[in-house]
Structure formats: structure tokens, C-alpha cells
Amino acid sequence: MAQFDLVVLGGGSGGYACALRAAQLGQTVVLIEKDKLGGTCLHRGCIPTKALLHAGEVADSSRHSSDFGVNTQFISIDMVGVNAYKDGVVARLYKGLQGLVKSRNITYVEGAGRLISPNTVEVNGEQYTGKNVVLATGSYPRTLPGLDIDGVQIITSEHALHMDRVPASAIVLGGGVIGCEFASVWKSFGSEVTIIEGLPHLVALEDESSSKQLERAFRKRGINFELGTRFASATKDANGVTVTLENGATFTAEVLLVAVGRGPVSAGIGYEEQGIAMDHGYVLVDDKCRTNIPGVWAVGDLIPTLQLAHVGFGEGILVAEEIAGLNPRPINYDGVPRVTYSEPEVASVGLTTAKAKEKGIDITELSYDLAGNGKAQILKTAGSVKLIADKSGRVLGIHMVGDRVGELLAEAQLIYNWEAEANDVASLIHAHPTLSEAVGEAHMALAGKPLHAHG
Ligand SMILES: Cc1cc2nc3c(=O)[nH]c(=O)nc-3n(C[C@H](O)[C@H](O)[C@H](O)COP(=O)(O)OP(=O)(O)OC[C@H]3O[C@@H](n4cnc5c(N)ncnc54)[C@H](O)[C@@H]3O)c2cc1C
């Protein structure tokens, strides 16, 4: 039986971040992974989808280049070429990550692990015991009753990332982040796209104003959507997939992408037998990611926190530092930056108006229209920066829509997490002409000294 300070089960964002940080802090670590180091984010999530979105952006640039006085011609999407580009990005990052794990002297074990006691994981008949065990087995794409995922006509994001053709038409079931990103890609690639969402808005967890702007932008791009009506059934034939909604409406398309959320990977791997407390399959933890069993921790999509790669990184690092006695601060999940990388992007940090009101906070809101921003005019993008502050001027939420606004979150998250007031930010000079000026201008306006803003 091999003994370690730390046994990490699952080599995705949460697991490998924990392993890397623990090794850096002098712990002996074994990292167990049944598929590929890097997990969902690197192989089936963040990275490949963003490569597809970038290819879509290039396609749109070539279509609209004459708007900038440049004559090009959009001919077609070559999925072999797109996939080669995407897979090349993933392969380079995968190689880099493998090198990183090796360089930190982490023992890497390939195989499906099972928790056989609170401090032991069994893999390929071998047992690995740790003073601490970190569960990081991630998530899988959920489906709905009555949907037969065949990987060809009815697919999940995992199949959508490996398509050898652009579907002529697609129905996207679910208007959350993943659904909106694929809808955006396919539209850029030339498909007819319809999103079906049971809630009243696309990206419903975002501030309502951001959802409405995204809906307006998608409508302008010709992306169809049905909101507030629930899925009833789907049937397949040679022409494609027909989806019927509870209100009787029907839609037919070549493919149906099921993007209705992701569930935790926690069944059949010993968690129940060891008495790990769970709810709907999610492993329950305290604010330091401790489970109810001493010495067993859990991070990433497996626990009921935001399902984002950088949340997994943060939780993995938190656990490694807590075990090493550094007493790190718990994560403030409201301060986690969130981006939907569609065209246009939606980015936010902090509270939405609805959440602030729910907490009974007396708020001030300000929306700065990107129409007043020089760089936005140059890029021909529309959108806004919306601020939510309390009556003392402390910024409680920043919500942005527009091309490239995801990059503006670097500043927005500092403003929120360092508890800045509008006045603090208003006095900082932003480079001209950049999109980041819109963040500065919004704070200037909120502080009562607007520059390039009317009213
Ligand atoms: C299409 C898509 C796009 C996304 N885009 C973004 C984005 O842009 N930004 C962002 O922040 N997040 C994004 N995400 C979410 C992000 O990928 C996840 O939040 C992140 O991967 C979670 O990390 P994790 O370590 O918890 O789980 P995972 O990455 O799922 O890793 C878990 C690992 O555990 C392994 N495993 C499971 N069971 C066992 C076992 N019994 N034995 C051994 N190994 C096991 C799995 O093989 C897997 O590699 C996206 C997700 C999807 C699906």
C-alpha cells in the first residue's frame, strides 16, 4: 500500500490545482485520473469551446469586413481545419500541464479510482492511502427524461465539440452559458439556430439587464429563441429531430443539442459507502471544502458551488493551503468573475439587482452605454457597463455586455473584491481609447462627475 500526504481523486481543474499547490507546499501527492489530465475544462469544456468561438469570430469578421472598408469574401467553414486548430490548442496546453505535474514530483496514476475507506483510494487493484483525501471527480452533462442521446442527432456538448460538419440547423435545449455559446458558434458558422429555454430569459443567472441585451443582440444576429416554455418531447426521423414544447409548439432541426446543465460524478465510487454527506449527488462541504468525514475534502463541480474552472482552481488551492496550515480565507463566491463567451460576451462580478434587493440592500444603479466609448465604436460593438452600488458608493456588482468585455473583468473583480467605492475608481486614469475606459467612465458617472456621458 502506497502512502502519501495527499490522495487526489480526479485530475480536472479542481484536482490538479490542489495537487500542484500541495506539492509546492512540500506535501507528497498522488493524483488519480481515469481519462485525461486536465479534465472537462481542457478537453471538453472551456478551451475547445473558446477555440470554436474564436473561429466563429474570424468567420464573422470575414463576412463583415466591408463594414471596415476591407474587401474579403467568406467562402465556407472547413471543419477539418477548425478541429485541427482547436485540437492543436488543447494538445499544447495538455502537454504543458503534463510537464507541470511531472516537474512537481506528483505521482500520477491512470485509472478509475474508488474510495474504499476515508483515507484510501483503490485503483487498478492498488491502494493509495493519504493523511488527507481530496474528491475532485467533476461533472457530466445532464439530460431530460425522454431524450435518447445518440451522439449523432441528439447530442451533448461533448459530441458538439467533435462534429465533422456544420449542421444546417440546430435546436439548443437550454439557454444557459453552454447553450448560448454553442448557439453563437453555430450561427457564426452558418447554421439556423433556435434556443429553447424554460426560464423567462437567456443566461438567467445574470442580471436581467444583461440577459435582455444578449437577447436583443442574438435577435439581431438571427438566432431564434423561445423563452418561458418547457420541453415536452423529441422525436427523430431521417429529416432530423422534432422537438415539441409543453405549449404545443414544434421545431425541427438537423441536430438537437441538450445543454440543460451538469450533474456531479459521485455515484458508484464509494462515496455513499464511506458515509460522505451528499445532496442530489453533490458532495456537501463547509466553507473550507471539508466534507463531514474528517480528512476527506471535495472541490470543483462535485460540490454545489459555481461550476467554473477557476472556482475549481480556487477551491483546490484553498484545500491544499488549509491542509498545510496556512489558514486561507474562505472563497467569497459572489466575488467570482463569470463570463459567457458568446458574441456579444456577457461578463459580471458581484450581486445582480435582484440579489441585492433580495438581501434588502438600498441600491443605486448606473448603466454606461458603450455607444459613448471610442474603442467600442471602432470595433462596432454595442453593449453597456452596469454598476450596482450601495448608498455609501461601495460597488456591489458590475455587469457588462459587448465584444471582449470578458477581459474587463480583471479590473471589475478587483473593484468588487477590494471593496472599492465609485470615487476610488473614478480617480484612476484609464488608457484612451480602450474598452476599459467604459469601466472608468461608469464609475465617474456614478461618482457624480460623468465625462463622456449624457445626462
Ligand atoms: C462545454 C463547456 C464549456 C465550459 N466553459 C467554461 C469556461 O469557459 N470557463 C470556465 O470557468 N468553466 C467552463 N466550463 C466548466 C468547467 O469545465 C468545469 O467547471 C471544470 O472542468 C470543473 O473542474 P473539476 O475538476 O471539478 O471537474 P472535471 O474537469 O470534470 O474533472 C474531473 C476529473 O475526474 C475524473 N474522474 C471522475 N471519476 C473518476 C474516478 N472514479 N477515478 C479517476 N478519475 C475520475 C474525470 O475523468 C475528470 O478528468 C465549461 C464546461 C463545459 C462542459
PDBQT file of the ligand as one rigid body, heavy atoms in Angstrom, charges set to zero:
ROOT
HETATM    1  C1  LIG A 501     -18.847  22.978 -22.873  1.00  0.00    +0.000 C 
HETATM    2  C2  LIG A 501     -18.285  23.539 -21.598  1.00  0.00    +0.000 A 
HETATM    3  C3  LIG A 501     -17.698  24.784 -21.584  1.00  0.00    +0.000 A 
HETATM    4  C4  LIG A 501     -17.162  25.298 -20.428  1.00  0.00    +0.000 A 
HETATM    5  N1  LIG A 501     -16.579  26.532 -20.447  1.00  0.00    +0.000 NA
HETATM    6  C5  LIG A 501     -16.064  27.049 -19.324  1.00  0.00    +0.000 A 
HETATM    7  C6  LIG A 501     -15.400  28.307 -19.344  1.00  0.00    +0.000 A 
HETATM    8  O1  LIG A 501     -15.278  28.956 -20.383  1.00  0.00    +0.000 OA
HETATM    9  N2  LIG A 501     -14.881  28.776 -18.189  1.00  0.00    +0.000 N 
HETATM   10  C7  LIG A 501     -14.999  28.097 -17.003  1.00  0.00    +0.000 A 
HETATM   11  O2  LIG A 501     -14.517  28.582 -15.986  1.00  0.00    +0.000 OA
HETATM   12  N3  LIG A 501     -15.601  26.884 -16.952  1.00  0.00    +0.000 NA
HETATM   13  C8  LIG A 501     -16.137  26.349 -18.083  1.00  0.00    +0.000 A 
HETATM   14  N4  LIG A 501     -16.716  25.107 -18.036  1.00  0.00    +0.000 N 
HETATM   15  C9  LIG A 501     -16.817  24.414 -16.743  1.00  0.00    +0.000 C 
HETATM   16  C10 LIG A 501     -15.502  23.724 -16.367  1.00  0.00    +0.000 C 
HETATM   17  O3  LIG A 501     -15.108  22.888 -17.422  1.00  0.00    +0.000 OA
HETATM   18  C11 LIG A 501     -15.682  22.961 -15.082  1.00  0.00    +0.000 C 
HETATM   19  O4  LIG A 501     -16.175  23.816 -14.084  1.00  0.00    +0.000 OA
HETATM   20  C12 LIG A 501     -14.380  22.337 -14.581  1.00  0.00    +0.000 C 
HETATM   21  O5  LIG A 501     -13.839  21.488 -15.548  1.00  0.00    +0.000 OA
HETATM   22  C13 LIG A 501     -14.620  21.591 -13.271  1.00  0.00    +0.000 C 
HETATM   23  O6  LIG A 501     -13.427  21.019 -12.844  1.00  0.00    +0.000 OA
HETATM   24  P1  LIG A 501     -13.448  19.716 -11.912  1.00  0.00    +0.000 P 
HETATM   25  O7  LIG A 501     -12.021  19.431 -11.601  1.00  0.00    +0.000 OA
HETATM   26  O8  LIG A 501     -14.390  19.889 -10.810  1.00  0.00    +0.000 OA
HETATM   27  O9  LIG A 501     -14.073  18.567 -12.819  1.00  0.00    +0.000 OA
HETATM   28  P2  LIG A 501     -13.614  17.938 -14.193  1.00  0.00    +0.000 P 
HETATM   29  O10 LIG A 501     -12.871  18.908 -15.017  1.00  0.00    +0.000 OA
HETATM   30  O11 LIG A 501     -14.822  17.306 -14.761  1.00  0.00    +0.000 OA
HETATM   31  O12 LIG A 501     -12.555  16.834 -13.757  1.00  0.00    +0.000 OA
HETATM   32  C14 LIG A 501     -12.910  15.697 -13.053  1.00  0.00    +0.000 C 
HETATM   33  C15 LIG A 501     -11.959  14.602 -13.470  1.00  0.00    +0.000 C 
HETATM   34  O13 LIG A 501     -12.162  13.481 -12.618  1.00  0.00    +0.000 OA
HETATM   35  C16 LIG A 501     -12.009  12.317 -13.401  1.00  0.00    +0.000 C 
HETATM   36  N5  LIG A 501     -12.699  11.226 -12.709  1.00  0.00    +0.000 N 
HETATM   37  C17 LIG A 501     -14.022  11.101 -12.454  1.00  0.00    +0.000 A 
HETATM   38  N6  LIG A 501     -14.265   9.986 -11.775  1.00  0.00    +0.000 NA
HETATM   39  C18 LIG A 501     -13.079   9.382 -11.581  1.00  0.00    +0.000 A 
HETATM   40  C19 LIG A 501     -12.675   8.192 -10.933  1.00  0.00    +0.000 A 
HETATM   41  N7  LIG A 501     -13.555   7.368 -10.330  1.00  0.00    +0.000 N 
HETATM   42  N8  LIG A 501     -11.365   7.873 -10.930  1.00  0.00    +0.000 NA
HETATM   43  C20 LIG A 501     -10.445   8.679 -11.536  1.00  0.00    +0.000 A 
HETATM   44  N9  LIG A 501     -10.785   9.813 -12.158  1.00  0.00    +0.000 NA
HETATM   45  C21 LIG A 501     -12.081  10.167 -12.168  1.00  0.00    +0.000 A 
HETATM   46  C22 LIG A 501     -12.616  12.667 -14.741  1.00  0.00    +0.000 C 
HETATM   47  O14 LIG A 501     -12.122  11.831 -15.765  1.00  0.00    +0.000 OA
HETATM   48  C23 LIG A 501     -12.184  14.116 -14.897  1.00  0.00    +0.000 C 
HETATM   49  O15 LIG A 501     -10.999  14.242 -15.637  1.00  0.00    +0.000 OA
HETATM   50  C24 LIG A 501     -17.231  24.548 -19.207  1.00  0.00    +0.000 A 
HETATM   51  C25 LIG A 501     -17.803  23.270 -19.213  1.00  0.00    +0.000 A 
HETATM   52  C26 LIG A 501     -18.320  22.762 -20.390  1.00  0.00    +0.000 A 
HETATM   53  C27 LIG A 501     -18.915  21.384 -20.373  1.00  0.00    +0.000 C 
ENDROOT
TORSDOF 0
